[in-house]
Amino acid sequence: DQPVIQWKQLDLSQTFGFDPMITGTVKYPANWAVNVDTWNKRVVFSEDQSGFTAFTAFLPVQGTLQDAQAYSQQISGWLQSSIPDLKIVNQDYRTDPSSSQTGMNLTKGKVILQGTYQGKVFVFQLQATVLYIPVANFSYLSALLCQAPQEVFQEKLQTYFNPMFVAFDNLAQ
């Protein structure tokens, strides 16, 4: 029997009130810690103080990276600084064909990574979205990253991470 999960709402518009790109409400497990980094436009939701099971939202920022693959590589590189044996298990990148008609390029990527941290094998799922406007050499970047020890990853994905991915994906609509 699955325990009933209590969810709480986080109003991003209130949390990042100064940024017109960051709006809407998302949900997270009520007993998780929330760490808001307004400078880097990130929110980290952690199951407990270890931070082993966590969901990080890289909220929309402006940049010049041209596609989701470039942004995924940047985030993977940042992860690799604390997880030297980090490796890609699976990756999938897609371009939204309808975006090119508007003179823009919308790409999405999903990457599964694995690596050892503090003696445990972790699985990471990274979803990146980049909207690139070639004429201006300008892009909007956002990403979602979840992580958990390998032996509990699938369970955490089903129970917590998938509903959180959906809540954040709905913001982008």
C-alpha positions in Angstrom: 0.0 0.0 0.0 1.4 3.4 -1.0 1.4 6.1 1.7 -0.8 9.1 0.9 1.5 12.0 0.0 0.7 15.4 1.3 1.6 18.0 -1.3 2.4 21.7 -0.7 2.3 24.6 -3.2 5.1 26.9 -4.0 4.2 30.2 -5.7 7.1 31.0 -7.9 5.7 34.5 -8.7 5.9 35.4 -5.1 9.3 33.7 -4.5 10.9 35.3 -7.5 8.7 38.4 -7.7 11.3 40.5 -9.5 11.5 38.2 -12.6 8.7 38.2 -15.2 9.9 34.9 -16.7 9.3 33.0 -13.5 5.6 32.7 -12.7 3.1 30.1 -11.6 2.7 27.5 -8.9 4.3 24.2 -8.5 3.9 21.4 -6.0 6.3 19.5 -3.8 6.0 16.9 -0.9 4.9 18.8 2.2 7.6 17.3 4.5 10.5 18.1 2.1 12.9 21.0 2.7 12.8 23.9 0.1 16.0 25.9 -0.6 15.5 28.9 -2.8 18.5 30.4 -4.5 17.2 33.7 -6.0 20.7 34.7 -7.3 21.1 31.6 -9.5 17.3 31.2 -10.0 17.2 27.7 -8.6 15.0 25.9 -6.2 16.1 22.7 -4.5 13.6 20.4 -2.9 15.2 17.8 -0.6 13.7 14.8 1.2 16.0 15.1 4.2 19.1 16.8 5.4 21.4 14.4 3.5 20.1 15.9 0.3 20.6 12.5 -1.3 17.0 12.4 -2.7 16.4 15.8 -4.3 14.7 17.7 -7.1 16.4 20.8 -8.5 14.5 23.3 -10.7 16.8 25.5 -12.8 14.2 28.2 -13.5 14.3 30.2 -16.8 17.4 32.3 -17.4 18.6 34.1 -20.4 21.7 32.9 -22.2 23.3 32.2 -25.6 23.4 28.3 -25.6 21.7 27.1 -28.8 20.1 23.9 -27.8 19.1 21.5 -24.9 22.2 19.4 -25.5 24.5 22.3 -24.8 22.6 23.2 -21.6 22.5 19.5 -20.5 26.3 19.3 -21.0 26.8 22.4 -18.9 24.7 21.0 -16.0 26.4 17.6 -16.3 29.8 19.3 -16.1 28.7 21.1 -12.9 27.6 17.7 -11.5 30.8 16.0 -12.5 32.8 18.4 -10.3 31.5 16.5 -7.3 30.9 13.1 -9.0 34.0 12.3 -11.1 32.8 9.0 -12.4 29.5 10.5 -13.7 28.4 8.8 -16.9 25.5 9.1 -19.3 23.3 6.0 -19.3 20.7 7.3 -21.8 20.0 10.5 -23.7 17.3 11.7 -26.0 17.1 15.2 -27.7 14.2 16.5 -29.7 13.5 19.6 -31.7 10.0 21.0 -31.8 9.4 21.3 -35.6 6.6 23.9 -35.1 9.0 26.4 -33.4 11.1 26.8 -36.6 8.2 28.4 -38.4 8.4 31.3 -35.9 12.1 31.8 -36.5 12.9 30.1 -33.2 14.4 26.8 -32.2 12.9 24.9 -29.3 14.8 21.8 -28.1 14.2 19.4 -25.3 16.5 16.9 -23.8 16.2 14.0 -21.3 19.4 12.5 -19.9 19.8 9.7 -17.4 23.2 9.8 -15.6 24.8 7.6 -13.0 27.7 8.1 -10.7 29.1 7.5 -7.2 28.8 10.1 -4.4 29.8 9.4 -0.8 30.2 5.7 -1.6 26.7 5.4 -3.0 25.7 4.9 -6.6 23.2 7.6 -7.6 20.9 8.0 -10.6 20.1 11.4 -12.0 17.4 12.4 -14.5 17.9 15.7 -16.2 15.4 17.4 -18.4 16.5 20.5 -20.2 14.5 22.9 -22.4 16.1 25.7 -24.6 14.3 28.2 -26.7 16.9 29.8 -29.0 16.2 32.9 -31.1 18.9 32.8 -33.8 18.4 36.3 -35.2 19.2 37.7 -31.7 21.7 35.0 -30.7 19.7 34.7 -27.5 18.0 31.9 -25.6 15.9 31.0 -22.6 17.2 28.1 -20.7 15.5 25.9 -18.1 16.1 22.5 -16.6 14.8 20.0 -14.0 17.1 17.6 -12.3 16.2 14.8 -9.9 18.5 12.5 -8.0 18.3 9.5 -5.7 20.4 6.5 -4.7 20.1 3.9 -7.4 18.3 1.3 -5.2 15.4 3.7 -4.5 15.5 5.8 -7.7 12.5 4.2 -9.5 10.3 4.4 -6.4 11.2 8.0 -5.8 10.6 8.8 -9.5 7.1 7.3 -9.5 6.1 8.7 -6.1 7.6 12.2 -6.1 9.6 13.2 -9.1 7.1 12.4 -11.9 4.4 14.5 -10.4 6.9 17.4 -9.9 8.1 17.1 -13.5 4.5 17.4 -14.6 3.8 20.4 -12.4 6.9 22.3 -13.8 6.1 21.2 -17.4 2.7 22.7 -17.0 4.3 26.1 -16.3 5.9 26.2 -19.7 2.6 25.7 -21.5 
